[in-house]
Structure formats: C-alpha cells, structure tokens
Amino acid sequence: MGAVSNVPPVTRRAQARLGILLALPVAVITAVFFVFPMVNALYYSVVDFDGLDPTPPFVGLSNFTEMFTDSATWHALGNNAIWIGIGTAAPMIIGLLVAVLIWSSRGGGAAYRLLFFLPFMLPGVAIGIVWGWIYDPVNGWINRVLDTVGLGSWSRGWLGDPDTAIFAVLATAIWATCGFVIMIILSALRNVDVELVDAARIDGANAGQRLWHILLPQIMPVFLMVLTLTLVGGFSVFDIIFIMTGGGPADATEVLGTYAYSSAFQLNRISYGTVLALLITVLAVPFTIMLNRLQRRLSLQGLGA
C-alpha cells in the first residue's frame, strides 16, 4: 500500500499555490521569449510577407521548397559545416591544453587568466573591426610581418580572397572564443582529484596519458557543456562575419545567419529569411539535446567536476 500523506489539505493547497507562484515568472519569460516568437516564426514561414503587407498571402510550404532547392542555401550550409568543424574543434582543443598548462603552473595564474579571457570580454563588433585592420592588405600587420621575414609572396588580401576569407574570419573567432573555453575548463580543473594525477605520474603515465585518462574524464560534464555552447554558436554565427566580410567576397563567407539576414532585411523577403532562421534552429536543437543528455548522464554517474 502506498504511504498516506499526513500533510493537511490546506497545507498542500498552499504549497501548490506557492509552487505555481514560483514557476510563474519562468513560464512568462518562456512564453514571451520562446513560445510567442516560435509561433510567430511558424506563421511567417507559410506566408509571403515582404515587411509591408498587413495581410500577406498564404503560400503553404513553398518557402521550404524554395529553401531546399536554393543553391545559395546549400552553399551557406557548407560554410556553416566548415565553421562548426574547425570553429568547434580548435577552441576546444586549444582551450583544454592551455587550461591544463595554467592549472599545472605554479605562478602567474591570475595574469594568464586575465590575458586569455580578455578577448572574450570584448564586443564582437570591436573584435571584427580590429581584426579587419589586422587583415588589411596594405597596412595590416600580418602582411607587414610576412614582408619583414621574407615571406612577402604569402601576402594577400586575406578578407578579399575567396580562398582565404572564411579561414581568416574563423581564426578571429577562434581567438575570441578560446578565452571562454579556457576559463570554464580551468574552473572545472580546480575540482579534480590531484591524488589520482600524482598516482598516475608515479606509475609512469606521461602528460598526454594523464590528460586523457585522468583529467578529461573528471571534467567531462563541464567539457560537454562548453562543447554544446561552442557547437551551437557555429550554427548561429552571424555578428563577426557580418562585421568583417558581410558574407563576401563572392559569398565565400556566407553562412545561414547572414543569408537569412540579407534575405529578410536587404531583399525584404521576411518569410524566406524566417524559414532560413528556422533551419538553423532545427539543425542545432538535436545536437544540443544529445550533448545535454550525455552531460546529465555523466553527472548522475558521479563523473566530472
């Protein structure tokens, strides 16, 4: 037989009202900033809204059909794939290695943390503008350094060359993201069982083996959380590309975010831009759910910081 509750009905009703009261702010925020925008986006995806017509005509799934047959969409999605692959792996690997080095060092930890975290604190607009100057083909210091060391043949207009533009902007984004990865992983490393690391060192494990078999398993939930944020950022990237190249040259840096913006606000195709934005969400959500479930499972198993 189930246990009989000894809580009086009046108290249970009061607890229920309190629970509703505490959940109400979250419910309102979710409705205002998620449910309503999503319903609004779904409405605009099935009409042909140009930003002016108060009663846009219903077009059904034609916007979706156009999106999947649009070569520009697939080109932008390919650039997103490049961004997700390199822009996720590079800061995660660099951030992990640098965080372990700082954690292992005996002095200067605060100075290193400030040095590496500073780029992440800067606004994306400022980063894009400054790195645009750095990549300048005439006065940029990258080409000047190459000329100084005798590698002038490598000098080029980094942001104006379709072969290098996407990787030049990626390098900027990686530089800006590494600080965030370093700080979060460094915080997780503070909860690592140092005795296990010392025992592995005594047993003859080298630095790579200690990192892979001792440190990484203990910080895996935090590592997966940072991986999720970085991965989702690869799907929704917009600001740094918009500032540095605007999607050019010749659409070489066009991603789904910039293509959705140009469709909606430059070509006044609000509905088509909305469909592209929905595609970004549909692609990002499964990865987010999968990584969050894995992170929760590891946390429940007692693994990680």
C-alpha positions as CSV (number, residue, x, y, z in Angstrom):
1,M,0.0,0.0,0.0
2,G,1.2,3.5,-0.8
3,A,2.2,5.8,2.0
4,V,-0.5,8.0,3.3
5,S,0.4,11.7,3.4
6,N,0.0,13.4,6.8
7,V,0.1,16.8,5.3
8,P,-3.2,18.6,5.8
9,P,-5.2,19.5,2.6
10,V,-4.9,23.2,3.4
11,T,-1.1,23.0,3.6
12,R,-1.0,21.0,0.3
13,R,-3.1,23.7,-1.4
14,A,-0.8,26.4,0.0
15,Q,2.3,24.5,-1.3
16,A,0.7,24.1,-4.7
17,R,-0.1,27.8,-4.9
18,L,3.4,28.6,-3.8
19,G,4.8,26.3,-6.5
20,I,2.7,28.0,-9.2
21,L,3.8,31.4,-7.9
22,L,7.4,30.5,-8.1
23,A,7.1,28.9,-11.6
24,L,5.1,31.8,-13.0
25,P,8.0,34.1,-13.8
26,V,9.8,31.4,-15.7
27,A,6.6,30.4,-17.5
28,V,6.0,34.1,-18.5
29,I,9.6,34.5,-19.7
30,T,9.4,31.3,-21.7
31,A,6.1,32.3,-23.3
32,V,7.3,35.8,-24.2
33,F,10.8,35.0,-25.4
34,F,10.4,31.5,-26.8
35,V,6.8,30.3,-27.4
36,F,5.4,33.5,-29.0
37,P,8.5,34.1,-31.3
38,M,8.4,30.5,-32.4
39,V,4.6,30.6,-33.2
40,N,5.2,34.0,-34.9
41,A,8.0,32.5,-37.0
42,L,5.9,29.5,-38.0
43,Y,3.2,31.9,-39.2
44,Y,5.6,33.9,-41.3
45,S,7.1,30.7,-42.8
46,V,3.8,29.8,-44.5
47,V,3.0,33.3,-45.9
48,D,4.8,35.6,-48.3
49,F,5.5,38.6,-46.1
50,D,7.6,41.5,-47.5
51,G,7.6,43.6,-44.4
52,L,4.8,45.9,-45.6
53,D,1.7,44.0,-46.5
54,P,-0.5,43.6,-43.4
55,T,-2.3,40.6,-44.9
56,P,0.4,38.6,-46.6
57,P,-0.9,35.8,-48.9
58,F,-0.7,32.2,-47.7
59,V,1.8,30.2,-49.7
60,G,1.9,26.9,-47.7
61,L,5.2,25.1,-47.9
62,S,6.6,26.9,-50.9
63,N,9.2,28.8,-48.8
64,F,10.5,25.5,-47.5
65,T,10.5,24.0,-51.0
66,E,12.5,27.0,-52.3
67,M,14.9,26.8,-49.4
68,F,15.8,23.1,-50.1
69,T,16.2,23.8,-53.9
70,D,18.2,27.0,-53.4
71,S,21.9,26.5,-54.2
72,A,22.7,29.5,-52.0
73,T,21.2,27.7,-49.0
74,W,23.4,24.7,-49.5
75,H,26.5,26.9,-50.1
76,A,25.8,28.7,-46.8
77,L,25.2,25.4,-45.0
78,G,28.5,24.2,-46.3
79,N,30.3,27.2,-44.8
80,N,28.4,26.6,-41.6
81,A,29.8,23.0,-41.6
82,I,33.3,24.3,-42.0
83,W,32.7,26.8,-39.2
84,I,31.2,24.1,-36.9
85,G,34.0,21.6,-37.6
86,I,37.0,23.9,-37.3
87,G,35.4,26.6,-35.1
88,T,34.4,23.9,-32.5
89,A,37.4,21.6,-32.5
90,A,40.1,24.3,-32.5
91,P,39.0,26.3,-29.4
92,M,38.1,23.2,-27.5
93,I,41.5,21.6,-28.1
94,I,43.4,24.8,-27.6
95,G,41.3,25.8,-24.6
96,L,41.8,22.4,-22.9
97,L,45.5,22.4,-23.4
98,V,46.1,26.0,-22.3
99,A,43.8,25.5,-19.3
100,V,45.8,22.4,-18.2
101,L,49.1,24.3,-18.6
102,I,47.8,27.2,-16.5
103,W,46.4,24.8,-13.9
104,S,49.7,23.0,-13.7
105,S,51.8,26.2,-13.4
106,R,52.9,27.3,-10.0
107,G,52.7,31.1,-10.6
108,G,51.2,33.8,-12.8
109,G,47.8,32.0,-12.9
110,A,45.8,35.2,-12.4
111,A,47.7,37.1,-15.1
112,Y,47.3,34.3,-17.6
113,R,43.6,34.0,-16.9
114,L,43.1,37.7,-17.5
115,L,45.3,37.6,-20.6
116,F,43.4,34.7,-22.2
117,F,39.9,35.8,-21.1
118,L,40.2,39.4,-22.2
119,P,39.3,38.7,-25.9
120,F,36.1,37.0,-24.9
121,M,35.1,40.1,-22.9
122,L,35.4,42.4,-26.0
123,P,32.3,43.1,-28.0
124,G,32.1,41.1,-31.3
125,V,31.8,44.3,-33.2
126,A,35.1,45.6,-31.8
127,I,36.8,42.3,-32.5
128,G,35.6,42.3,-36.1
129,I,36.7,45.9,-36.7
130,V,40.2,45.5,-35.1
131,W,40.9,42.2,-37.0
132,G,39.7,43.8,-40.2
133,W,42.5,46.3,-39.7
134,I,44.9,43.5,-38.9
135,Y,44.0,41.7,-42.2
136,D,44.2,44.9,-44.2
137,P,46.2,44.1,-47.4
138,V,48.2,47.4,-47.3
139,N,48.6,48.5,-43.7
140,G,47.7,45.3,-41.8
141,W,50.4,43.9,-39.6
142,I,50.0,40.3,-40.9
143,N,51.2,41.3,-44.3
144,R,53.9,43.6,-42.9
145,V,55.3,40.8,-40.8
146,L,55.3,38.4,-43.7
147,D,57.2,41.1,-45.8
148,T,59.6,41.6,-43.0
149,V,60.5,38.0,-42.6
150,G,60.9,37.4,-46.3
151,L,57.6,35.8,-46.9
152,G,56.1,38.6,-49.0
153,S,54.8,36.1,-51.6
154,W,52.3,34.9,-48.9
155,S,50.9,38.4,-48.5
156,R,47.4,38.9,-49.8
157,G,44.1,40.5,-49.1
158,W,43.0,37.9,-46.6
159,L,39.4,39.0,-46.4
160,G,39.1,39.8,-50.1
161,D,40.4,36.4,-51.3
162,P,37.6,33.8,-51.6
163,D,40.1,31.1,-50.9
164,T,41.2,32.5,-47.5
165,A,38.3,34.7,-46.3
166,I,36.4,32.0,-44.4
167,F,39.5,30.8,-42.7
168,A,40.7,34.3,-41.8
169,V,37.4,35.1,-40.1
170,L,37.5,31.7,-38.5
171,A,40.9,32.4,-37.0
172,T,39.5,35.6,-35.5
173,A,36.5,33.7,-34.0
174,I,38.8,31.0,-32.5
175,W,41.0,33.7,-30.9
176,A,37.9,35.3,-29.4
177,T,36.4,32.0,-28.2
178,C,39.4,30.3,-26.6
179,G,39.3,32.6,-23.6
180,F,35.8,31.4,-22.6
181,V,36.8,27.7,-23.0
182,I,40.0,28.2,-21.0
183,M,38.2,29.9,-18.1
184,I,35.4,27.4,-17.8
185,I,37.7,24.3,-18.1
186,L,40.2,25.9,-15.7
187,S,37.4,26.3,-13.1
188,A,36.5,22.6,-13.6
189,L,40.1,21.6,-13.1
190,R,40.1,23.0,-9.6
191,N,37.8,20.2,-8.5
192,V,40.0,17.4,-10.0
193,D,41.3,14.8,-7.6
194,V,45.0,15.7,-7.6
195,E,45.9,12.5,-5.8
196,L,44.8,10.5,-8.9
197,V,47.0,12.7,-11.1
198,D,50.0,12.2,-8.7
199,A,49.4,8.4,-8.6
200,A,49.3,8.2,-12.4
201,R,52.6,10.2,-12.6
202,I,54.2,7.8,-10.2
203,D,53.0,4.9,-12.2
204,G,54.8,6.3,-15.2
205,A,51.9,7.9,-17.2
206,N,53.1,10.8,-19.4
207,A,51.3,14.1,-19.7
208,G,49.1,13.0,-22.6
209,Q,48.0,9.8,-20.8
210,R,47.2,11.8,-17.6
211,L,45.2,14.3,-19.6
212,W,43.2,11.6,-21.5
213,H,42.7,9.1,-18.7
214,I,42.6,11.1,-15.5
215,L,41.8,14.8,-16.1
216,L,39.4,14.7,-19.0
217,P,37.0,12.0,-17.5
218,Q,36.8,14.1,-14.3
219,I,35.8,17.3,-16.1
220,M,33.8,15.7,-18.9
221,P,30.3,17.1,-17.9
222,V,31.8,20.6,-17.9
223,F,33.7,19.9,-21.1
224,L,30.4,18.8,-22.8
225,M,28.7,21.9,-21.6
226,V,31.3,24.1,-23.2
227,L,31.2,21.9,-26.3
228,T,27.5,22.4,-26.6
229,L,27.7,26.2,-26.4
230,T,30.6,26.3,-28.9
231,L,28.8,24.0,-31.3
232,V,25.5,25.9,-31.2
233,G,27.5,29.1,-31.8
234,G,28.7,27.5,-35.0
235,F,25.1,27.1,-36.3
236,S,24.1,30.6,-35.3
237,V,27.2,32.6,-36.1
238,F,26.4,36.0,-37.6
239,D,28.0,39.1,-36.0
240,I,31.7,38.5,-36.7
241,I,31.1,37.5,-40.3
242,F,28.7,40.4,-40.9
243,I,31.2,42.9,-39.5
244,M,34.3,41.6,-41.2
245,T,33.0,40.5,-44.6
246,G,29.2,40.8,-44.8
247,G,29.2,37.3,-46.3
248,G,31.6,38.1,-49.1
249,P,33.7,38.1,-51.1
250,A,31.5,36.4,-53.8
251,D,29.6,34.7,-50.9
252,A,32.7,33.0,-49.8
253,T,31.9,33.6,-46.1
254,E,28.1,33.4,-46.4
255,V,26.5,31.3,-43.7
256,L,22.9,30.6,-42.9
257,G,22.7,33.5,-40.4
258,T,24.0,36.1,-42.9
259,Y,21.9,34.7,-45.7
260,A,18.8,34.8,-43.6
261,Y,19.6,38.5,-42.7
262,S,20.2,39.5,-46.3
263,S,17.0,37.8,-47.5
264,A,14.9,39.3,-44.7
265,F,16.2,42.8,-44.4
266,Q,18.0,43.6,-47.6
267,L,15.7,41.8,-50.1
268,N,12.6,42.4,-48.0
269,R,11.8,38.6,-48.1
270,I,10.9,38.3,-44.4
271,S,9.2,35.0,-44.8
272,Y,12.1,33.4,-46.6
273,G,14.6,34.7,-44.0
274,T,12.4,33.3,-41.3
275,V,12.5,29.9,-42.9
276,L,16.3,30.0,-43.0
277,A,16.3,31.0,-39.3
278,L,14.1,28.0,-38.5
279,L,16.5,25.8,-40.4
280,I,19.3,27.0,-38.1
281,T,17.2,26.1,-35.1
282,V,16.2,22.7,-36.4
283,L,19.8,21.8,-37.1
284,A,21.1,23.0,-33.7
285,V,18.5,21.5,-31.4
286,P,19.3,17.8,-31.9
287,F,23.0,18.3,-31.1
288,T,22.0,20.3,-28.1
289,I,19.6,17.7,-26.8
290,M,22.1,14.9,-27.4
291,L,25.0,16.6,-25.6
292,N,22.8,17.7,-22.7
293,R,21.6,14.2,-22.2
294,L,25.1,12.9,-22.2
295,Q,26.2,15.5,-19.8
296,R,23.3,14.8,-17.4
297,R,24.0,11.0,-17.6
298,L,27.7,11.6,-16.7
299,S,26.7,13.9,-13.8
300,L,24.3,11.4,-12.4
301,Q,27.0,8.7,-12.6
302,G,29.2,11.0,-10.4
303,L,31.7,11.7,-13.1
304,G,33.2,15.2,-13.6
305,A,33.7,18.3,-11.7
